C-alpha cells in the first residue's frame, strides 16, 4: 500500500512538472503572438488608422497583464524559465509603451 501511494505521488509530481513546462511554452507563444500583433498595430498607425490601432493595443495591454499574472504565480511555470519569460514580457511591454506614446502624441 505504501509503495502504491509513493508511486501515485511520484506520478503526480511528474505531471505537475509537465504542466508547468506546457504553461511556459504557452506563455512564450502568447508573447510571440503579441509581438506580431504589435507589428500590425504599428502598420495601422503608419496607415493613419489610429482608432483600430488603439483597440488592438488595448488587447495587447490585457495580454501583457495576463502573462505577468502567470509569471508571478508560484510554481505556475518552471522556476528556471521565469527569468526568460519575464525578459520577453518586458520586451513586449516596452513595445506597447512606445506605441502608446506615439498614439498619445
Buried (B, 14 or more C-beta within 10 A) or exposed (E): EEEEEEEEEEEEEEEEEEEBEEBBEEBBEBBEEBBEBBEBBBEBBEEEBEEBBBEBBEEBBEBBEEBBEBBEEEEBBEEEBBEEBBEBBEEBBEBBEEBBEBBEE
